[in-house]
């Protein structure tokens, strides 16, 4: 391997070459560099150029071998990116040593993993730019039913990332930032009982700690890539958070909007427990009757029943008012009987599971606190890998 890498001109490009800033860099000498590869450590000689105008050096061979700024080969970098996305950086260091016999420091696993994650983000940014230019990058010519689901999950961050931000109670300083996660999947048919069936391996993810506006462009790009423009039916599923429906109206106009049935039921259970007493028979009976109405999509009946309640406590009255507003504003998103007749999903279980597997399992381990930049890099890595795009990313990376 070492002989092969040192064969040829070792990056010599003549006495001078363009430094990239309009000046000429001059050849200085050949310089050695130790590189850790999948097969072991090697030493490579490379031609070194220096630009007197820019006061900077360049090594063409490092760029050709993709080892600029690192002593690890692309193969080792890929291994590190894989383990860095799976678990803790220290655990990744141990896995690399155990499985590959390669010694790396924990900090190197962190640095390389986050660096690759940033490259994944740059790749996705290029895709967004293509979509914004009106070009289509769809991977499919036709889709029967395309689903878009969105949710948010709190990620623990270092103190400087919450400067000026209040916690959920409105008093203490926030300790987390909300990461938004979106998934896109397809459905072709239903089972023998008429329940919808998600197409195998059709789920892809995108996510980041960012504003709803930025995330809207991210999830829209992924939906376009997955065949949004050619889908016969488009469905947006969410838990009722207002930002989800703002994005749905903005980027997926005309799509069927559905509030997750189980979140809607939960609102009824919470209110029943407040009014009649937690876990009381009266609360269970009232909630059960309202769930039956909700399953039929009779939201108006649910609202009337809530309005007939006569809670005494002011806080419970306020909760009842908010619940009425919730059902009233989402009424057309809760016609569950009609949705089921169309063979559609009415639950957002896919994105809820994604929040746990994509985000929670990696970013919310005991003692972890992230910078926004670091968290977004790891989120990008995990979304890329869990969306089945890992190989595609490395192919695009190699071609650039």
Secondary structure, 3 states (H helix, E strand, C coil): CHHHHCCCCCCCCCCEEECCCCCEEEEEEEEEEEEEECCEEEEEEEEEEEECCCCEEECHHHHHHCCCCCCECHHHHHHHHHHHHHCCHHHHHHHHHHHHCCCCCHHHHHHHHHHHHHHHHHHHHHHHHHHHCCCCCCCCCCEEEEEEEEEEEEEEECHHHHCCCECCCCCCECCEEEEEEEEEEEEEEECCCCCEEECCCCCEEEEECCCHHHHHHHHHHHHHHCCHHHEEEEEEEECCCHHHHHHHHHHCCCCEEEECHHHHHHHHHHHHHHHHCCCCHHHHHHHHHHHHHHHCCCHHHHHHHHHCCCCCCHHHHHHHHHHHHHHHHCHHHCCHHHHHHCCCCCCCHHHHHHHHHHHHHHHCCCCCCECHHHHHHHHHHHHHHHCCCHHHHHHHHHHC
